Amino acid sequence: MKMNFVEELQWRGMVHDIMPGTDEQLQKEMTSAYVGIDPTADSLHIGHLVSVMMLKHLQVAGHRPVVLVGGATGMIGDPSMKSSERNLLDEPTLRHNQESIKNQLSRFLDFHSDADNRALMVNNYDWMKDFSFLEFIRDVGKHITVNYMMSKDSVKKRIGGDSKEGLSFTEFTYQLVQGYDFLHLYNKEGCKLQMGGSDQWGNITTGTEMIRRISGGEAYALTCPLITKADGGKFGKTEAGNVWLDPQRTTPYEFYQFWLNCSDSDAEKYIKIFTLLEKKEIDELLDKHKEAPHMRLLQKELAREVTIMVHDRESWEVAVEASNILFGKGTTDSLKKMDEKTLLSVFDGVPLFEISKDQLKEGIKILDLTAGVTTIFGSKGEARRTVTGGGVSINKEKVSDIEFVVDMSYLLNEKYILVQKGKKRYSLIVAV
């Protein structure tokens, strides 16, 4: 074994509960361990990243990671998450989502080598879809008492006096279905450990109990704390919604910005959880950050590490260049490298003006463009003074000649022109 997995998670602040004997099992032999992922979308979001990093550390430590895509359980709704019941996904959608998720996970886990501990992906829909209700209550349900199921916090919260929604039978049986998944993987894949968020402890321990009662075997549980933000906001959520790993849903620039904008206390916590940096490197980085917190070294390193890991180095470089543009450090070349989605992300909220491409074909003088066809300036007199004073840039290039002509060659992504007056006052002209 290359490292002690439990110790690694502990110093990173990634252990909430751990069943006695777990560490001993992991030190004794290569162990298969799994986490479950809900396949209701064709992309992971950063809320999944804690579980993914647990699996990553597990594989680095020489153990075998198993990813269980919850095609069956995802249709039910987990009461511990207080989710509403979910719609049935058709099988083609389920398979598409599974394959997309596997492609994303391949950036973290080795699925394809011939190593003994190469990762495995399974879908519980494959063994649950032909399971009849009668078979399930006969072969599984009879082994776990209602008293045991009622003792779980996830159930207590939903049927207590404070709950207005109550708990459906479907959701009540969720822990049996998840418990059976653990039993199935224990029998078929020798899986002895299940991991997840701390809210999953009740469901996971139902699985270990089921294995003990039905197979007479011993299995283990390990959970990590639920990630929170220092200001009480929900981790991984922005005004636009989830922060996705898919660049089509969340651009690498937006992804980078999420980590860059973390508070100091959050960044100190996140850099241990979401990167592979070693303790010594992180300690040195923390010391440097405390000497000059305004430089945001911690956030920059966190954003760099996570963006490269999830996307690639080029995406990180583009994100940095895009960030620099807003602080006056960007170049025309930086702008030209940006795809449309990133460009619009960077300049979200700036004034937009439309002109026709026909006008641009003829070429438009700078004063007419900024104080005639558009109202970037209130008057041509104001535009003239600002241009001659060196206060206007087109696509980050300074313009000081009032006879300067803008034409089709200045279009970014064949559609946009960026006008800057002063240091940070931007406008986008959209050619239609």
N, C-alpha and C positions, 0 to 999 in steps of 0.2 A: 504494500500500500504506500502511495506517495505522500499522503498526509492523513492526519486524523480528521475525518469529516466533521464529527460533532464539535471538536475543538475549533475548527475553522469557522463553522457557523456561529459558535458562541461568541468569539471575539468580534464578529461582524454584526452582532446584535440580531441574529436571525433564528434564535430558538426561543419559543414561548413555552411550550410544554413538550416533554419527552418521556416516553414510557420507560420505566426501569428495564435495564438489559439491552437497550438499543445500541449504546456505544460498544458494549461487549460483543454483540452480534456483528457489528460492522468491523470490529478489529479481528474477529475470528476468521472471516472468509469474505470473498467477493459476494456482495449482497445485491439482489435486485430490489429496487424501490420505485414506487410510482407516485405520480400526481395526476389528478383529473383536470381536464380542461373542457370547458363548455364550447361546443362548436356552432353556436348560433350565428356567428359571423365568419367571413372568410379571412379574417385577420385577427391576430392577437393585439391587445392594447397593453399599455405599461402596467396596468393592474395585474396582468399575468406574469410580469417579469420576475417577481420575487420567487414564484414557484420554479420558473425556468432557471433562475440562477442557482436555486437549491439543486436542481438536477445537474447543472453544469459543474458545480463543486463536487457533487457525488461522483460524476464520471472522471473528473480530474483525480479524485482520490482512489480511483481504480475500481469503483463499483458500477453496476449496470442500471442506467436510467430507463424507466418505462413511462411513456406518456399515454394516458388513457383519455381518448376523446370520448366525451360523454354523449354519444348520439342518443342513447336511451334516457339517461338521467336528465339530459338537457331539455327533454320534452316535458318534464314534470314540473320543475321549479323546486329549489332548495329552500325549506323554511328558515334555515339558519341565515340566509341572505335576505329574508323578508321579501322575496321576489313574488310577483304575481305568477300564476300558472302560465305556462308557455305554449305556444302553438306547435303543432306537429310539423317537423321539417320533412319534406319529401326526400327520398333516398338520394337522388342525383344532387340535390343541394347539399345534403349532409356529406357526401363523398367529395364534392368540390371544396367545401369548407375544410374538410380533413386534410386534403392534399395541400391546400394553400397554407394551412397551419404548419404542416410538416416541413414545407419549403422554408418557412420563417425559422422554425426550430433548428433547421440544419445549419444555421449560422452559429448556433450555440453548441449543438450536440452532434456527435459522430454517429450517424445512422448507417454508414455505408462501408466502413473498413471491415477487415476480417478479425478485429480485436474481439476478445471474449466479452468485453464489457461494452460493445457497441449498443447504441440506444435502440429501443423498440417502440413502435407506436401501435396501439390497439384501439378498437372502438367497441364499447360495450353494447352497441346496437347489434353487433354480430352474434352475441350469445344471448341477448335478451329478446330479440325480435320473434323467436319461435317458442318462447317460454309461455305456456298457457297460465292463466290465473290460478287454476286449480293446482297445477304442478307447483307453482311458486308458493302458495300458502301451505301446501303439503310438505314440500321439500326444504323450504327456507323459513317460512313464517312461524312454523311450530317451535322452532329452536330458540326464538327470542320472545320473551314475555312482554306484554303490554306495559307492565310495571317498569321493566327495564327501559323501554322506549320512552315512557312518560317522564323518566327521571332526567332526560337530556335537557340542557338549558335551552337548546334551539326549539324544543317542543314547549317547554314551560312558558317561554316568552310569548308564544303565539296563542296559548289557551288560557293564559292568566287573565285576571280581572281588567288589566289595562289594554288588552288587545281588542280592537273593534272588528278586525277582519276574521278572527278565528283561524282554524286550521283545517283544510280539507283532508279527507282520507288519503287522497293522492299524495299530498305533501307529507302527511304523517308517515306513509310507507317509504318515503325517500331514503331514510337511513337503512332500511332493509335492502333496497336495491343497491345502494352504494356499498353496504356491507357484503352483499353477494359478489359484487365486482372484486372485492379484496379476496374473498374465498376462491373465486374463479382463477384469479391471477396467482394465488398461492398454490393452487393445485396444478395449473397448466404451465406456469412460468417460474415457479419457485420463488415468487415475490413475497418477501417477508417484512417489508416496511412500506407504509403509506405516509406521504407527507402532504401538507397543505397549510392553509391559513388557520389561525387560532379558532376561527368560527367553525372550523370543520372537525374539531376534536371529538365531539359527540358522534358524528357520523363515522369517523375513522375507528374509534374504539368499539363501535358496534361491529365493525368488520373484524377486529382482533378477537372479539368475544365469539363471533360466529365461527371463526376458524378454530378456536379452542373447543367449542361445543360440537361442531360437526366433524372436523378433521382430527381433532385432538392435537393440533399443532400449536406452535407459538409464533405470534407475529407482533409487530411493533408499530408505534406511532410517533411522529415528530411533527410539531407545528411551529410556524413562525408567527411573529406578531403581525397584526394587521397594520399596514403602513398608513400613517396619518401625517397631516401637515401641521406645522407649528401654529398656524393661525386658525386651526379648526376646520379648514376647508377639506374637501375630499381629495385624496391623492389621485393624480391621474386625470382629473377633470379640469377643463378650462371652459371659458364661455362658449367655445365652439363644440364642446362635448368631450368625448374620450380622446386621449392621445394615442393614436394607433401606430403600429409598427409598419403598416403598409404605406409606402410613400405617396400612393394615390389618395389615401384618406387623410393623412397628416404629412405635409411636406417635411423633408429633412430639416429645412430651415425652422419650421414651427416646432419640430421635435427638439432640435438643438436649443431653441429659445426657452422651451419649457424647463429644461435642466439649468440653463444659464440664469434664469430668473428665480431660482430657489433662494430661500432665506439662508443665512449662514448656518443656523441650527439644523435646518432640513438637509442642506448640502453635506454637513458633517455626518449625518446619519446615512444619507443616500449613497455616498461614495463608498461606504463599506459594503452596502447591500448590492448595489447595481454595477460594480466594477470588479475586475479581477486583480486590482492593485494589491500588493502585499502590505502587511501591517506597517513595516518600516517606512515604505514609500508614503503611506497615508499619514503616518505620524509626522514625517518631515514636511509634507504638504500643509498639514494643519498648523504647524509652527510658522511656516512662511506666511500663511494666510493671516494669522493673528498679528503678525508684524505690520501688515499693510492690507487690512480688510477691504479697503476701497478698490483695490486692484482685482478683487473677486477671483483670485487664483484657484480657489477651491471649486467654485462654480464652473470656471472655464475648463478645468481638468475633468470634472464630472461630466460636463456636456460633451467634451471631446471623446472620452472613453466610451460613453454609452452610444453616442451617434455613430462612431466607427464600428462598434460591435454590432449594432442593429442594422446599420446601412453599410457604409464603407468610408474609406479615407477621403475619397473625392467628394462625397456628399457632405462630409464635415467641412472640407475646405470651402465648398460653395456656400455653406451655411455661415461660416465665419466671414467670408467676403460680403455676403448679403447683410450680415449684422453690422459690418464696418461701414457700409454705405450710409446707414442712418446716422452715423457719427462723423460723417464727412470724410472718411478715409477710403471710400470705395473708388473704383475707376470705371471707365467706359467698358473696358474688357470684362470687369466683374459683372456689369449689367448684361452684357451680351451673352454671358455664359448661363444666365438664369432662364429656366423655363417659365412659362406664363404663370403657372400656379404659384411658384416661389415669388415671382415679381409682385403678384397681387397680394401675397401674404405679407411681404415686406412693407408694401405701401398701402396696407389696409387702412381705410379711414381718411386718406388724403383726398383733396378735391379732385373730381373727375370732370373732364371736358371732352366733348365729342367734336370731331371735324370729319369731313369727307375725304376719302383717299383721292378723289378727283382734284380737290384743292391742293393736296400735297404733290400731286404729279406735276403741277405747274410750278411748285415752289412758293413758299410764303415767307415774307420778311419777318424777322423776329418781333418787330413792334406790332405788326398786323396779327401775328400768331398769338401773342400774349395779351394784347389789349384791343383786339378787334374781333377775330374769329372766336376767341375765348375771352374770359374776363379775369384771367390770372392777375392782371393789374387793372386798377380802376380807371386808368387813363393812359394814353400814349405818352403823355408828359412824364408820368411816374415811371413807365416802362423805360423811356429813353434815359432818364436819370440813373436808374438802377443798372441798366446795361452798360452805359458809359462809365459807371463807377465800378464795374467788375463784379456786380452782385447777382448775375444771372448765369446759370449753367444749363446746357441742354445735354441730357444723358451723361452728366458729370464732367462735361467739357465746358470751360468758361467761355462766355461770349461777351465781347466788349465792343463789337462793331454793329451799329444800328442797321447796317445794310446786310447783315448776315441772313442767309436764306436757308430755311429748313425744308427738306424734301423727303421723298420716300426712303432715301438711303438712311435716314435717321430712325426708322421704325425698329423698335425692339420686338422680337417675336412677330414681326410683320404687322404690328398692330399698335404699339405704344410709344409715346415719347415722354421722357421724364424731364420736367422743368423744375429747376430749383432756384428760389430767390432767397438770398441771404444764406445763413448756415444750414438751417434745418426746415425751411418751409418748402414743401414739395407739392407738386401737382402732376397728375397724369393726364396726358391727352390721348384719347382713344380714337384711332382712325377707323371709320366704318364705311 
